[in-house]
Amino acid sequence: MEITQIADLGPDDRIAFFERDAGVDAISGDVSEIVERVRTEGDVAVREYTSEFDGVEVGNLEITDQCERAYDSLEDDVREAIEVAATNVREFHDAQVPVDWREDFSPGRELGRRFRPIDRVGVYVPGGAAAYPSSAIMGVVPAVVAGVDHVTVVTPPADELNPVTLAAIHAAGADAVYSVGGVQAIAGLTYGTETMTRVQKIVGPGNKWVTAAKAEVRGDVEIDFLAGPSEVVVVADETADPDLVAAELVAQAEHDPNASVVAVTDTPAIADAVVDAIDEHASAREREETIRSALENEASGVLLARSMSEAILFTEEYAPEHLSILARDDESVLERIDSAGSVFLGPNTPVAAGDYASGTNHVLPTNGGARVTGGLSVETFMRSTTVQRLSSEGLSEIGETVTTLADAEGLEAHAESVRLRLDEQPDEHSQ
């Protein structure tokens, strides 16, 4: 990688860094066709597309029992790792559960909120022959903690499904699991099929086909957000260890050739050392080809800022999925950055800890989404209802305000519904 001065970034460079997208537009037409066929033909279309795209002839689409058997057959150390990760994630999300409340805001005006879980949700767990137990835990556990009545998981098929992923799905607490992936899985969850249960909300990461499918069905079902390839920004001052900076970049580059990885520093010597360390780390990894491709991404680079303030401004505008801060006063840097999916402070907090087992959720907004939303949480799986009760005194206090505004809007019946109650109230001064 080459070092680039932030001040020298041209318009095209800034577009590449700040207007990242998931690359779904080019495939939207094909996705629409697949979604429509699954909507109208159900299991028949699901099976045909599974054979065409995954090269697998699926027998039973539902594999819930297979997940339980996989859990029971795991080696003890792997099962223990799954349970520790699930426990940590559960503890963190337990702390997020909102509490119903009611308060008196003025005499006779009682207001509050109550929270209830969504009834049915679907969680997409990337997989097939690969193992993504962490994604199962991150998607299912907060839904269970929220109290969702029925949690459905879909995961891509393979001739031999990875038992670690299946075991994690079971440990996380899914109610039903289907061996279906890609666009057809999202469509099946949205509209239901003879086998698959229709859900009210779909969450979870996937490739660009999954993301495009979520974009297509949005409106017929709720979704979390449209996630693209993995991202990380590392903000480093002169105290940072260049080896740790490089390790973070290479770790995220390992995900996907389209991943975006950026180091930002105000220290030229650190920038030079990071570039050298990146090359050493990449050369030592089995997925070097994927890593090298991600390092060459237009939204990747080692950037040199004229000051830490400039580095912070760049990072805020980038709004990364993952933000690692390796600086003497990391809390001060954090205080100045509002837009990031998940933040990792200090040299002992690798992003991988959050990916797997620290307890925070790794399903996070990408493509600048952190400017307006956060990652998966208990609130993702809940809805809130406002509650109010007015006494005669409370209604009298705001009655004229309500009728005046209703009349101003030309909504006579609204005003009358209030006046009727006010007219019926006894005159408290007459005896």
C-alpha positions in Angstrom: 0.0 0.0 0.0 1.1 3.6 -0.6 0.8 6.5 1.7 -1.6 9.2 0.7 -2.0 12.7 2.2 -5.6 13.4 3.2 -5.1 16.9 1.9 -4.3 15.5 -1.5 -7.4 13.4 -1.9 -9.2 14.5 -5.1 -13.0 14.4 -5.8 -12.8 10.8 -7.2 -10.8 9.7 -4.2 -13.3 11.2 -1.8 -16.2 9.5 -3.6 -14.4 6.2 -3.3 -13.9 6.7 0.5 -17.1 8.3 1.5 -19.7 7.0 -0.9 -19.1 3.3 -0.6 -21.9 1.0 -1.7 -22.7 -2.7 -1.5 -22.6 -3.2 -5.3 -26.2 -4.3 -5.6 -27.6 -2.1 -8.4 -26.1 -4.2 -11.2 -27.9 -7.3 -10.1 -31.3 -5.9 -9.0 -33.1 -7.1 -12.1 -32.0 -10.7 -11.6 -32.9 -10.5 -7.9 -36.4 -9.2 -8.7 -37.0 -12.2 -10.9 -35.9 -14.7 -8.3 -37.9 -13.0 -5.6 -41.1 -13.0 -7.7 -40.7 -16.7 -8.5 -40.3 -17.7 -4.9 -43.3 -15.5 -3.9 -45.6 -17.2 -6.5 -44.1 -20.8 -6.6 -42.8 -21.3 -3.1 -40.8 -24.5 -2.4 -40.5 -25.4 -6.1 -38.7 -22.2 -6.9 -36.6 -22.4 -3.7 -35.4 -25.9 -4.6 -34.7 -25.0 -8.3 -32.6 -22.0 -7.3 -30.8 -24.0 -4.6 -29.8 -26.5 -7.2 -28.8 -23.9 -9.8 -26.8 -21.5 -7.5 -25.5 -23.8 -4.7 -25.2 -27.0 -6.7 -27.0 -28.9 -4.0 -30.1 -31.0 -4.2 -31.8 -30.4 -0.8 -34.0 -33.1 0.7 -35.8 -31.6 3.7 -35.4 -27.8 3.8 -35.9 -27.8 7.5 -32.8 -28.9 9.5 -33.7 -27.9 13.0 -33.1 -31.4 14.4 -29.8 -31.6 12.5 -28.6 -28.5 14.4 -29.3 -30.2 17.8 -27.4 -33.3 16.7 -24.4 -31.2 15.5 -24.3 -29.6 18.9 -24.3 -32.9 20.8 -21.5 -34.3 18.5 -19.1 -31.4 18.8 -15.7 -31.7 20.4 -15.8 -30.3 24.0 -13.5 -27.4 23.4 -15.4 -26.1 20.4 -18.7 -26.5 22.2 -17.3 -24.7 25.2 -16.1 -21.8 23.0 -19.6 -21.5 21.5 -21.2 -21.4 24.9 -18.7 -18.8 26.3 -19.3 -16.6 23.3 -23.1 -17.0 23.5 -23.0 -16.3 27.2 -21.0 -13.1 26.8 -23.3 -11.9 24.0 -26.4 -12.7 26.0 -25.1 -10.8 29.1 -24.4 -7.7 27.0 -27.8 -7.8 25.4 -29.6 -8.5 28.6 -28.4 -5.1 29.8 -30.1 -3.5 26.8 -33.7 -4.7 27.5 -35.8 -1.6 27.9 -38.1 -1.2 30.9 -41.8 -0.1 30.7 -42.4 3.3 32.4 -45.2 5.7 33.3 -44.8 9.2 34.8 -46.9 12.2 35.7 -45.8 15.1 33.6 -48.3 17.5 35.2 -51.4 17.0 37.3 -53.7 14.7 35.6 -51.4 13.9 32.6 -49.9 10.4 32.9 -47.6 9.4 30.0 -45.4 6.4 29.3 -43.9 3.8 27.0 -44.1 0.0 27.0 -42.0 -2.4 24.9 -43.0 -5.7 23.3 -41.0 -8.1 21.1 -41.8 -8.7 17.5 -43.6 -12.0 17.0 -41.6 -13.6 14.2 -38.1 -12.8 12.9 -35.7 -14.3 10.4 -31.9 -14.4 10.8 -29.6 -14.9 7.8 -26.5 -16.8 8.8 -23.8 -17.0 6.0 -22.5 -20.5 5.6 -22.8 -23.4 3.4 -19.4 -25.3 3.6 -17.9 -22.4 5.6 -18.2 -22.0 9.3 -19.8 -18.8 10.7 -20.9 -19.7 14.2 -20.4 -16.2 15.4 -23.0 -14.8 13.0 -25.5 -17.3 14.3 -24.9 -16.1 17.9 -25.0 -12.4 17.0 -28.2 -12.7 15.1 -30.2 -15.2 17.2 -29.2 -14.3 20.8 -30.5 -10.7 20.9 -33.8 -11.8 19.4 -34.2 -14.5 22.1 -33.2 -12.0 24.8 -35.9 -9.6 23.4 -38.5 -12.3 23.8 -39.3 -12.9 20.1 -41.8 -15.7 20.0 -40.4 -17.5 16.9 -36.8 -17.1 15.6 -36.2 -18.6 12.2 -32.7 -19.1 10.8 -31.7 -19.6 7.1 -28.2 -20.7 6.2 -26.9 -21.7 2.7 -26.9 -25.5 1.9 -23.9 -27.7 1.2 -23.3 -31.3 0.6 -22.0 -31.4 4.1 -23.2 -28.5 6.3 -20.6 -27.2 8.7 -21.4 -28.7 12.1 -19.9 -25.8 14.0 -22.3 -23.3 12.4 -25.3 -25.7 13.0 -24.3 -26.2 16.6 -24.0 -22.4 17.2 -27.5 -21.9 15.8 -28.9 -24.5 18.2 -26.9 -23.0 21.2 -28.2 -19.5 20.4 -31.8 -20.7 20.7 -33.3 -20.7 17.2 -36.8 -22.2 16.9 -36.6 -23.3 13.3 -33.7 -23.7 10.8 -33.8 -24.0 7.0 -31.1 -25.0 4.7 -31.7 -22.2 2.2 -29.4 -19.4 1.2 -29.1 -16.4 -1.1 -32.0 -14.5 -2.7 -34.4 -17.4 -2.4 -33.9 -17.5 1.4 -34.8 -13.9 1.8 -37.8 -14.3 -0.4 -38.9 -17.4 1.4 -38.7 -15.6 4.8 -40.6 -12.6 3.4 -43.5 -14.4 1.7 -43.5 -17.8 3.3 -43.6 -21.1 1.3 -45.1 -24.5 1.9 -42.2 -25.2 4.3 -40.9 -21.9 5.4 -42.7 -19.7 7.9 -43.3 -16.0 6.9 -41.5 -13.5 9.3 -42.0 -9.9 10.1 -38.4 -8.8 10.1 -35.2 -10.1 8.6 -31.7 -9.4 10.0 -28.2 -10.6 9.3 -25.2 -10.2 7.0 -24.7 -11.8 3.6 -23.1 -11.3 0.2 -24.3 -8.7 -2.3 -27.1 -11.0 -3.5 -28.5 -11.3 0.0 -28.2 -7.5 0.4 -29.9 -6.9 -3.0 -32.7 -9.3 -2.0 -33.2 -7.4 1.3 -33.5 -4.2 -0.6 -36.0 -5.7 -3.0 -38.4 -7.0 -0.3 -38.1 -4.0 2.0 -41.6 -2.8 2.4 -43.1 -6.3 2.4 -41.0 -7.1 5.4 -38.8 -5.0 7.8 -35.1 -5.4 7.6 -32.2 -4.3 9.8 -30.1 -2.5 7.2 -28.3 -3.1 3.9 -24.8 -4.3 4.8 -21.9 -4.4 2.4 -18.4 -5.8 2.7 -16.5 -5.4 6.0 -14.8 -2.1 6.9 -12.3 -0.9 9.5 -10.6 2.4 10.2 -7.6 2.5 12.6 -6.8 5.9 14.0 -3.2 5.9 15.3 -1.1 8.6 16.9 2.7 8.5 17.5 2.3 6.1 20.4 0.6 3.4 18.3 2.4 0.1 17.6 2.5 -0.2 13.7 2.4 -3.9 14.0 -1.0 -3.8 15.7 -2.3 -1.3 13.2 -1.3 -3.6 10.3 -2.7 -6.6 12.0 -6.2 -4.9 12.3 -6.1 -4.0 8.6 -5.1 -7.4 7.4 -7.7 -9.1 9.7 -10.6 -7.2 8.1 -9.1 -7.6 4.6 -9.2 -11.3 5.1 -13.0 -11.3 5.0 -13.6 -10.2 1.4 -11.6 -8.8 -1.6 -14.1 -5.9 -1.5 -13.4 -5.1 2.2 -12.4 -1.5 3.0 -9.4 -1.1 5.4 -7.9 2.3 6.3 -5.2 3.5 8.7 -5.2 7.2 9.5 -2.3 8.8 11.4 -0.7 12.2 11.9 2.8 10.7 12.2 4.8 10.0 9.0 7.1 7.5 10.8 4.0 5.5 11.9 2.6 5.6 8.3 5.8 4.2 6.9 6.1 1.5 9.5 2.4 0.4 9.0 3.0 0.0 5.2 6.0 -2.3 5.8 4.1 -4.3 8.5 1.1 -4.7 6.3 3.2 -6.4 3.6 4.7 -8.8 6.2 1.4 -9.7 7.7 -0.3 -10.3 4.4 2.5 -12.5 3.1 2.1 -14.8 6.2 -1.6 -15.4 5.8 -3.3 -18.3 3.9 -5.8 -15.9 2.4 -3.2 -13.6 1.0 -4.9 -13.3 -2.4 -8.1 -12.0 -0.8 -6.1 -9.7 1.6 -4.1 -8.2 -1.3 -7.3 -7.5 -3.3 -8.9 -5.7 -0.3 -5.7 -3.7 0.3 -6.0 -2.5 -3.3 -9.6 -1.4 -2.9 -10.2 2.2 -3.7 -11.7 2.7 -0.3 -8.6 1.3 1.4 -5.3 3.0 2.2 -2.8 4.4 4.7 -3.6 8.1 5.1 -1.4 10.8 6.5 -3.2 13.6 8.3 -1.6 17.0 9.0 -3.0 16.8 12.5 -5.0 14.5 14.7 -8.0 16.8 14.2 -7.8 16.2 10.5 -7.6 12.4 11.1 -10.7 12.6 13.3 -12.7 14.7 10.8 -11.8 12.1 8.1 -12.9 9.2 10.3 -16.2 10.9 11.2 -17.0 11.5 7.5 -16.0 7.9 6.7 -18.4 6.5 9.4 -16.7 3.1 9.6 -18.3 -0.2 10.5 -15.3 -0.9 12.9 -13.2 1.8 14.5 -10.0 1.0 16.3 -8.4 3.8 18.2 -4.7 3.4 19.1 -3.7 6.6 20.7 -2.4 8.0 24.0 -5.7 9.6 24.9 -8.1 7.3 23.1 -11.1 8.6 25.2 -10.5 12.1 23.9 -10.4 10.9 20.3 -13.6 8.8 20.8 -15.4 11.9 22.3 -14.9 13.6 18.9 -16.2 10.8 16.8 -20.0 10.1 16.7 -20.3 8.0 13.5 -19.0 4.4 13.9 -20.7 1.0 14.2 -18.4 -0.4 17.0 -15.4 1.1 18.6 -12.3 -0.7 20.0 -10.2 1.2 22.4 -6.5 0.6 23.2 -3.8 -1.9 22.2 -5.5 -4.9 24.0 -8.8 -4.6 22.2 -8.6 -6.2 18.8 -11.6 -6.0 16.5 -11.7 -9.8 16.4 -12.7 -9.8 20.1 -15.9 -8.1 19.2 -16.3 -10.3 16.1 -16.5 -13.3 18.4 -16.8 -13.1 22.1 -16.4 -9.8 23.9 -20.2 -9.6 24.0 -21.0 -6.7 21.6 -22.8 -7.4 18.4 -20.8 -7.7 15.1 -23.8 -7.2 12.8 -23.0 -3.5 12.0 -23.9 -0.9 9.5 -21.5 -0.4 6.6 -21.3 2.1 3.6 -21.6 5.1 6.0 -24.7 3.7 7.6 -23.3 4.5 11.0 -24.1 8.1 10.4 -27.8 7.3 11.0 -28.1 3.9 12.7 -26.3 1.4 15.0 -25.7 -2.3 15.0 -28.0 -5.2 15.8 -29.3 -4.9 19.4 -32.3 -6.0 21.5 -34.2 -2.9 20.3 -33.9 -4.2 16.8 -36.4 -6.9 17.8 -38.8 -4.8 19.7 -41.5 -2.3 19.1 -42.6 0.5 21.5 -46.1 1.8 22.3 -46.8 5.1 24.0 -49.5 5.0 26.8 -51.4 8.0 28.2 -54.2 8.7 30.7 -55.7 12.1 31.3 -57.9 13.1 34.2 -60.5 15.8 33.8 -58.0 18.3 35.2 -55.4 17.1 32.7 -57.7 17.4 29.8 -58.8 20.8 30.8 -55.2 22.0 31.0 -54.5 21.2 27.4 -58.0 21.3 26.0 -57.9 24.8 24.5 -54.5 24.1 23.0 -55.8 21.0 21.3 -59.0 22.6 20.0 -57.2 25.6 18.7 -54.7 23.6 16.7 -57.4 21.2 15.4 -59.5 24.2 14.2 -56.4 25.7 12.6 -55.9 22.5 10.7 -59.6 22.3 9.7 -60.2 19.1 11.6 -63.5 20.0 13.2 -64.3 16.5 14.5 -61.0 16.4 16.3 -61.8 19.6 18.2 -65.4 18.4 18.9 -64.1 15.2 20.4 -62.3 17.3 23.0 -65.1 19.9 23.5 -67.6 17.2 24.1 -65.6 15.9 27.1 -64.9 19.4 28.4 -68.6 20.3 28.2 -69.5 17.1 30.1 -67.1 17.9 33.0 -68.8 19.3 36.1 -68.1 22.9 37.1 -65.8 22.4 40.0 -66.6 26.0 41.3 -70.4 25.6 41.4 -72.0 24.1 44.5 
